[in-house]
Amino acid sequence: MWNIEIIKNPWDDVLYELVSKTKNKFCFTSPFITEAPTNKILSNLKEWVDLNWLTSIKLPSFRRGALSINALDGLQQKWIIKNVWNLHSKIYIFDDQKAIVTSGNLTNGWLINNFEYGLLVKDEMVVNKILWDFDILYNDKNSLDITNEKITKIRDLLDSLPKIKEAKIDFDLDLLDKISEEEKIIVENKLRWWKKLVFDVVGDKCKTIFYMKDLLAFENFFKSIYPNNDNIEAKLRQQLQELRDLGLIEFLWTTKKWIYKKLW
């Protein structure tokens, strides 16, 4: 019989207690994370414990307060954080002894206020299977490091946008899917050269979900502006990656090719 307990809100005390008892490695996945619970985790985590974190970088998430640039920056100073564009799971693993699988992100709303539901797994065999799956995703070539340089670029972009008076991160989840038209114009004015050009073409000519072939349909247009570039497709892929790192485009992987989703 598996050793499993049901966890319901509030479950913040359970999380922080397990963090404080972790001896070697703490792993978690959470698309949304805010500063207060992050600081609480860091204050409970022993300084020698290794921390591995997977999240999902999207500019709308930062804008609506669901993902904190300060929390991300604070963690990145000491640990490697990775970006998984299609991440939706919320998993917390404590050494190889216990794991929480839940609907709750690492924000006070999801830890305390909302009705969330999860399981605390204490069965060693099951925990090791969860950890195995986590490690596969963490080490996947498409799970990219969130570097200090990327954080700086995102922060610069966020600082250029008007402040949102109230971020209702626990209720207006539809707002997390895209930035507004006003925000899009400001972002557009911050971009330069190739990045601005690709951003404009994607915005004006592509559907919300698009393929590389949709951009390559305008290869002659790109060539007319940059006639000395002999590999337009490679340049487009590079610029899409940079827009992804800014949280403006989401990469969706199929078994054969990348599909792209614009977040405005």
C-alpha angles and dihedrals in degrees: 000000000000117000103235134153129195116239123201133169130324093042101144093107090053091052096048093046091053090047091052091053095048110115107183118003137016118188129179143165121210128152090200125046132161133199103252098059090040091057090046090053092048091050090053098040117095110242095240095051115111115233125202118185133183121193139156119249113216124152093221089058090056092045095052094045097249093116120037119215089201092054090048092047093049093052094043092059090071109014138041112254121192134206120227109181098203096040116142104148124107109206130156119191124190112200105303093302109078139015137186119212109188148147090241126105122208097270129104089245093059094037097047118004110039125067102254129168131205149144131248106213118202099168107114095213093052093043091052090051090052090048090048091054091046092052092050091054094041092053096041113123090235093057099088129198116255099226130196088250092057092047091051092052092049092048091050090052092047092049090057092057124083116262118259110228096211128016110202095194097160097054114022096061092151088068089064093068099071147001120250126258090254091052091046091057092051092048090049091055091052094055123086141202116333094004093055092045094053091043090053095047093047090048097047104032109026132074120237089268113041144161134225089255089063090060093041088059084076095047092121090052092053089045092053090057097040104028093167094061109098097180108053095163094056090049092050091051090050093051093047088054091052092048088049091052088054089053094247099113131037122213115219115192124213125183090266111026148357120273117199130215123196115218099212 
